[in-house]
Amino acid sequence: MASTVGKVIKCKAAVAWEAGKPLLIEEVDVAPPQAMEVRIKILFTSLCHTDVYFWEAKGQNPVFPRIFGHEAGGIVESVGEGVTELAPGDHVLPVFTGECKECAHCKSAESNMCDLLRINTDRGVMIGDGQSRFSINGKPIFHFVGTSTFSEYTVIHEGCVAKINPAAPLDKVCVLSCGISTGLGATINVAKPPKGSTVAIFGLGAVGLAAAEGARLAGASRIIGVDLNSDRFEAARKFGCTEFVNPKEHTKPVQQVLAEMTNGGVDRSVECTGNINAMIQAFECVHDGWGVAVLVGVPHKDAEFKTHPMNFLNERTLRGTFFGNYKPRTDLPSVVEKYMSGELELDKFITHSVPFSEINTAFDLMLKGEGLRCIIRMDE
């Protein structure tokens, strides 16, 4: 890699030229990292629903042409001026949100919402100079959430890169840089179910199953999966789910069904759909006196959360979370170690794998709702 330091690298990237159209593998120029930036050789990346959501661009500002991708693992190729915590050869996970370590949020033990580097889906350039590091024939190609991992090389702010154990297999731990950590942390860091408790998980996609995995690790005795698709129930058993409720199969509100199943309500609930009704149900199904509900899913911008104030006065707690309350640089390395020790099981989240040339297959699988995570092998 030493021969490329300070030079423009020509490499392959999957470029989204317009909303909803298949990505095209193009040769792009990747500029050297500037101050506080690192250039990373991406070895494995995976597709997250957030990539698909902004690629479809049905409800957001369309920013194209763009290189998507934000769940990945790679190796640092070179570093820009002022970078002190990373060096060429380091194994890393890029993260869509960051940790500058200087702002009030980063200095708070309770927050991971960095003032400088928190997610910005509209920005297609680097924050240092407002320029893109990607170009084709001199024309800029925009970044996505500061990561753009659907490229053999990418440039990322140092604060959005977690240095991890070099022995960790990047084709497995790459899924920790977004969805799996979000669900896992929502349960372990925010809901904090006591051992032997009852936990309800709303939505059994990858994030919801990660939340169930967190409940399993915490020692919950009952983990109740709630989903409108009963086909998901059998697979969810592998993630610790012990019982299932499909709201469509009941005439009563699902919060009432859960209360009757659990002698008054579950101890903890984690909502992973973003559906406003599911959010309200997840709150109203927890037990009075000690129940805690955690909201993970992102609702429609016009959605309103409506519940009776007595639900709060009767000592139910409602909490929100962002990226599972993990600080990317400080906390992700220890999550990787949970996998390395055998405590956290990641392999079961990975249901498909494709070479980089077939990246559009990963989009097709997600649009059909097939599988959980598809690993994209960048060197093929």
Helices and strands as residue ranges (DSSP letters): G 2-4, E 9-15, E 24-30, E 37-46, H 49-56, E 71-79, E 91-94, H 104-107, E 134-136, E 139-141, E 153-157, G 158-160, E 161-163, H 170-173, G 174-177, H 179-185, I 186-191, E 198-202, H 206-218, E 222-226, G 230-232, H 233-236, G 237-239, E 243-245, G 247-249, H 254-261, E 268-271, H 276-284, E 292-295, H 310-313, E 317-320, G 323-325, H 328-340, G 347-349, E 350-355, G 356-358, H 359-367, E 373-377
